[in-house]
Amino acid sequence: MKARKVLGACTMLLSLGALAVTGVVAGAGAQDNPGGDDADTSAAVDTKELCIWYVSGVAGEVALTPAAGAEALYDGAEMELTSGESLSNVSIFVSGNNPLGEEAGTIDAHRDCTFYGDNEGIAFKAALSAAGFTATGGADELDPAMNFAQTADLPFIYDATNSDSCRSGATGEDDAWSNADLSAASTEAVAATTIAALLKADTVARQSDTDGQNSACVVEQEVTVSIPADKTPSFPGTDYSFEGPTLSFSFVIES
């Protein structure tokens, strides 16, 4: 089992043979020393924390608003909806395993650690459920006339972009992170898609102790979809809400 601190007791018997020590003592004859003592040896070794992956900023909800501004009104023209700045960036980074319950640190101030030769990669994945958008207007009444679905012309896009700060390698100077978007052109479900990943082969076992040199990546996120043109609400002049498909996020460790 890998632990943070190991106290190793390595005992070795040192046999000291009987040494004849001759001395002259006034008024007495010379005599032998009866022998030496055995000496045990021991060692205490402190170990680095085990590296593990940390993730923060994963969305629990995706709220879409008109790209033209929250006060924009649907007037029968195509309207783009976006998550804008409501989605925080996802931070993925390596840090120590906190055996004493201490803070893991941050992406740029990690705890010193090592994978002990058994380095691990990570994949950030996203999936989309099978659904379009169901409209509610008036006094919280369903309005099928305003329902819409993503299409090839108006797709649902989860745009994920790796920032310039993504890093890998022994000193963080490399960037071996992959990157991809999720796109849906119909109401069919989209299986888990790798959005950002660092393969095990591209992850060094002994991470740098210097802050800002550990394996890490910041993924910027934005979701967009559009309400089609020429839809006529049954409750014009009222606020509408839409319930859409579910984005599911997961992380897979490659060990």
N, C-alpha and C positions, 0 to 999 in steps of 0.2 A: 504494500500500500504506500502511496506517495504521501508524505506528510511534510509539513513546513519545516519542522526541526527534528533532527535525529541525533540522539546521543549514543554514540557507538562505543561499546566497551570491548576492546580487543585485548584479551589477556594472554600474555606470553610468559612462560616460565623461563627465567634466566638462572641457570645453575652456576653458582660460583663454587669452584672446586676448593678443597681445603688447601689453604695457602700456608705454607710454613713460614712463620715470621720469627726470626731469631733476634733476640735482644739480650743485652747484658744488664742484669739488675744486680746491684751491689748486694753481696751476701746471699745470692740465690743462683740456681742453675738456670740455663736457658730452657724455655718450654714452647710448645706449638700453640698457634691460634686454633680454637675449636672449629672454625669455619665461618663463611659469610652468610648473609640473608638472601632469600629470594625477593625479586622486585617485579611487581605487576606493572604493565603499561596500559594506558587508556587514551582515548581521543574523543573530543567533542567537536562535532561538525554541524554548522548551521547551513540550511539549504534555502534556495530561492523559492518563492511561491510558484505554484504551477500556473502556467498561462491558461486562461479561459477567455472565451469571447463574450463581450458585453454589447447590448443593443439598447438604444434609447430613441424616443421620438416616434415610435410606431403609432399610427393614427387609430383611435378607437371609433371615430366617426368622420365621415367625409361630407362636408356641407358645401353645396354648390350655389353660387350666386351669379347674376348676370355679369358677363365680362365687361360690359359697358358701364357698370356701376350698380350698386345695390338699389338705386332709385329708378333704374330703367324699367319700362313697362313693355310687356309683350303686346304688339299691335298687329300681328299677323305676318310680320317679317321674321325670318329665321333669327333665333336668339341663341347665342353661345353662352353656355354656363361654365363656370370654372371654380375650382377650389381656391384659386388665388393664393394668398398668404396664410390661409387658415390651416394648411398642412405644414407642420414643422418638419425640419430635415431629420432624416434617420441617421443616427451616428452608430457606427459599428467599429469596435476597437478591441484590442487585446490588452488585458491587464491581469494582475495577480488574483489568486483564488480566495483571498480574504479568509484564511483559516481562523483568525481571531475576530472575525466580524467587523473588521475595519473597512473604511470606505474604499471602493474600487478605484477611485480617482475619476479622471475625465479622459476624453479622447486625446487631449494634449498634455495631460499630467498623470500618466498611468503609474501603476505600482510595478516595480521591477519583477520580472518573472521569466520563466523558460518553459518550453514544452518538453524538456527532458528527452529530446530525440524523437518524440512521438508527436510531431507537429500536426495541427488540425487546420483544415480550411473551413470556409463558411459560405453558405449560399442564402441570400435573401430572396424569398419567393412571394409572388402575389397570384391569387386566383380570383375569378369573377363568377358569381352565381348566374344561373339562367333566369333572366328577367329583363323586362323593359321598365318604363317609368309609368307609374299609376298616379293620376292627377286627383287632387281634392281641392274644391273651391267652394264658394258660397259660404254656407254655415256648416263647414266641415262635411260637405257632401261629395261623394265620388262623382267624377265627371269623365266618363269614357271618351268624350269628344276631345279632351285634351291629353289623353294618354299618348305616349309616343315611345318609340323603340330606336335603339342605335342601328344604323345601317352602314353599308359600304360608303355611302356619300356623307353620312353624318355619324361617324364611329364614336364609341366610348373609348377614350384614351387615358390610360394611366401613364403619364410621362415621368420617367425616373432618370435623373442625370447625375452621374458621379461628379463631385466637385473636384477642383484642381488640387485639393488637399489630400486626395486618396493616395495611400503610400503602402509600400511593401518592401521586402528585402531586409538585409542585415542592418542597414542604417536608415531605412525609410526613404531612400532616394529613388527607388523604383516605383512603378505603378503597374502591377499585373492584374488589377481588378477588371472584371468584365462588366458590361452594362447593357440593359435591354429594356424596352417598354412593353406594356401590355395593351393590346388593342382588341376591341370587340366590334365586329361589323354586323352582328345579328344578336338575337336574344338567347342564343345558345351559350352554355357555360364555357368558360375558358379555364382549362386546367392550370395547376400551379406552374408559373413561368418564372424562371430565374431572372431577377431584376438586377442584382449585383452579386458578384461572387469573387472570392479569392481561393483558388485551388490549393489543396494540400501541397502539391508540388511547388507552388509559388510562395509558400509560407515557411520562413526560416524557423528552425527549432529553438535557437537561442536568440530571443528578442533583445534589441538594444535597451540599455537602461536609461538612455537619454530621452527625456520628454520630447515628443514630437517625432520620434524615430520608430515607434512601435507600429505594427501593422494596423491600419485603420482606414476608414472610408466614410465620407459624408455623402448621403444620397438625397438630392433635392427632388421633391415630389410635386406633381400637379395633375389634377384630374379635369378633363374637359369633355363635354358632350353638348349637343345643340337641340333645342326645341325646333322642330321643322316649321316652315312657313305655312301660312294659309290654314291654320287650325282656328276654329271658332269656339270660344268658351261658352258653356251653358250659363255661366254666372259672371258675365262681363262686369268689370269695375270692381271685382273682389280680388283678394289676395289668394294665390294658388300655392299649394305645396305639392311636391312630387316624391314618391317613394320609389327608389330604383334598386338595381342589383346590389349585392353585397360583395365588397372587396375583402378578401381574407389574406392575411399575411402569415408567413411562416419562415423559420430559419432552420437550415439543415447543416449539421456539423459533419464534415468529411474527415473521418479519423483513420 
